[in-house]
Amino acid sequence: MESIAPKIGCVSQTLREWVKKHDVDTGMRDGVTSEDLDRIRNLERENKELRRANEILKLARTFFAQAELDRKLKS
């Protein structure tokens, strides 16, 4: 790797990481595949968005419940 890396324009550590990633992706080495990492990232992003949406809905529910209570008290 030390001799090949400069020939392809990278440092040996980068080449080592690429080989490791390839080995994991092809099942030659244990670890989380690139596909699974992408899936996990997407699920975490979706989870974050859903939590944010739930928080907004809770605030809206509280707001409208208070507005309804105020309306009933004024009647």
Secondary structure as UniProt FT lines:
FT   TURN            2..3
FT   HELIX           4..8
FT   HELIX           12..25
FT   TURN            26..27
FT   HELIX           34..74
//
